[in-house]
Amino acid sequence: MDKMMHPALGHEARQRVKSAVEAAESATTAEIVPVVALRCANHANTGLLCGLILLALLWSTELSFGARVRAWASWEVQLGDVAACLALGWLLSHLAWVRRLLLPRRAREHAAHLAAEAAFHRYGLAKALDDNGVLIFVALEERQVVVLAGAGIHALVGDEAWTGVRDRLLERAAMGDLAGGFEAAIAEAGAVLKAHHPGARTAPSQLDDRLRIMHIL
């Protein structure tokens, strides 16, 4: 999931996801919107944190082995250590796996939920008829899946239904098939929506059925 051109972003995968949405929505009046975010936040503090960790490791190593102990009297040397470690930390923080390593799971979950809520409004689900829209949101870098539903349908089915939708996606994504995960999750969401908002679609979907790609810097 670290590469910018993840297979989930390819043309074939996008078509698979779009077809899954069209099939699911053919039996319900509700709306399903799939979204992939390459990254949910810039996590700017990870560069500083990484630099401070490197600095602590450097100084602890020097003290442990007695290297350059006399040089500690020189503030220029200490300042050089600080500058070098912060610069290296900033460079390393550009690697997705380093950011994931430094960010607590709760912070990654929080970032994904905030981005999912923004996507819910950005892509028009908050205005869906009968408040029955469902967002299936994947945060690639944070490795999080969030399923958000409009208040109307959520009041009918509760959290358990959306946990099942999320789990279907995670099961296939764990096998390296993210597009297949979307297909399974969309089918599951479609079954839930059909049970409460059935009906053959007689007009084009209010919302585009394609897989949306979010770029958050």
N, C-alpha and C positions, 0 to 999 in steps of 0.2 A: 504493500500500500504506500510505499514511500515514493514511487515514481510518479512524476506529474502525468504521464500518459498511462494511467492505469487502464487495464482492459475494459473496465466498466465504462470508460469514456469513449471507447471506439464506436464506429458506426454500427457494426453488427449488434453489439451489446445494447446500444441505444434503441435500435429497432426492436429487439426482443422485449425490452422494458415497455416501450410504447405499445406494442401489440398486447402485452399483458394488461396494461391499463384499459385499452379499448375493449378487450374481452371481459374484464371485470365490470366495467361500467355499462356494458350492453344489457345487463340484467338489473340495474339499479339506477335510481335518479340521483344518487350521491356522486361525489367527485373524489378522485384519488390523485394525489400529486406526488411523484417520486423526485427526490432531490439528493444530489451528491455535493458535499462541500469538501474541497481539497484540504482546507484548514479552517477552523472555526474562529480563531483569534491569532493575533501576531505573537502572543506570548513573549513580549519584549523583555520581561524580567529574566528570562532564562539565560540570556547572554551574561548578565551580571552575576547570576547565581553560579553559572559554570566557571566564570573567571575566578570567583571567590573560592570555589572548591579546589581549583587548580593551584591557587596561591597557598591555600592551607596545606595541600599535599606537598608542595615544594618546600615550604618552610619547615614542615614536620620532618621531611626527609633530610634536610640540611642539619637540623638539630640532632636527629637520630644518629647520623653518621659523622657528625662533627665537622662537616665540610663548610668552609667559608665562615666559620664562627666568628673569626676576628673581623671579617668584613661587615658583620652586622652593625658595627659602630658607624658605618658609612651610610648615611641616609640616601645617597645617590644609588647605592646598590639596591637598597630596599625599594626605592621608587621604581627602579628598573624592573625589579621582580613584579611589582604590582602592575606596571604598564604592560609587560609581556603577557602575564597571565590573563589580564582583562581582555587584551587583544585576541589571544588564542581562544578564550572563552566565547567571545563574540563570534569568531569564525565558526567554532564548533556548534554554536547555537543555531546555525543555518541548516544543520542536519536534522531531519525529522525524528530519527531515532534518539538523538540526544535530547531534543525537547520532550519527547515522550518519557524518557528516563528521568528527567528532572521534574516533570509536572506530576503532582499527585493525581491519582485516579479521580478523586472528587473534583479537582480543578478541571480535568478534561471533560468530565460529565457535565459540569456546570457550563462550560464554554459551549458544548454541543447543544444543551437545552436552550441557551440564550439564542444561538444561531438558528435553531429549529423554530423557535417562537417568531423570530424575525422573518424567516422564510414563510411561515404560515400566513402572515399578513402580506408579505411582499407578493406572493403568488395568488392572492385573492381568495384563499380558503375561508378567511374570516367573513367573507360576503357570500358564501355558498348558500344556495336555497335550502331552507329548513335547517341550516347550520349543521349539515351532515358531511362536511368535507373531511378528508383524512390525508395527513401528510406522512410520508415515509421518508425519513431523513437519515442519511449516512454521512458521518464525519470521518473521512479517510485517515487523516493524520492522527486524530484523537482516538480512532478505532471505537467509535460509539455509534449506536443506532437509536434514534428517537422516533417514536410514533405519536403524533398529536392528532386529536380528533376534535371536531366542532362540539360545542356544548350540547347541541341537540342529540346527536348520536351517542355521545359519551354518556349522557344521562340514562340512556336505554341499556347500555351494555357494560359500563364501568371499565376499570383498568385491566381486568383479566383478559378481555378480548384483544386489547392492543399489545399486551405482553406476549400473547400467542403470535401475533403478527411479527413482532420484533424477533422472537425466537426462530421463526421460519427463516427470516433473512440471515440471522447469525449462523444457523446450521449450515446453510449452503456457502456463505462467505468463508466459514472456517475451512471448507474444502477447496477454496480458491476460486469459487464461482460466484462472484458478486452479482452478476447479471441474473444468474439463476436464483440467487437469494431474493433479489427484487421481485422476480416472477412469482416465487412461492409466497412472499409476503403480500404482494398485490392480490393474488388469488385468495389468500386467507381473508384479507380486508374486504374483498369483493363479496365473499360469502357472508360475512358479518353484516355488511351494508344491505345486501339483497334480502336478508331475513327481516330487516326493519324498514327498508325503503325500496321495495321491489318495483319493477316497472321497466318495460322496454324503452330505451331512449328514442324519442321521436324527433329530436333536434340535435344539432351538434353539441358536444360538450361545452359547457361554459368556460372551461379552462383547457389549455393545451395539454394533450396527453403525453408529450415528450418528457424525457428525463432532463431535469434542469441541473446545470452545473453552476455551483456558486464559487466565486473566487473572493476570499476574504484575506486581505493583506495584513 
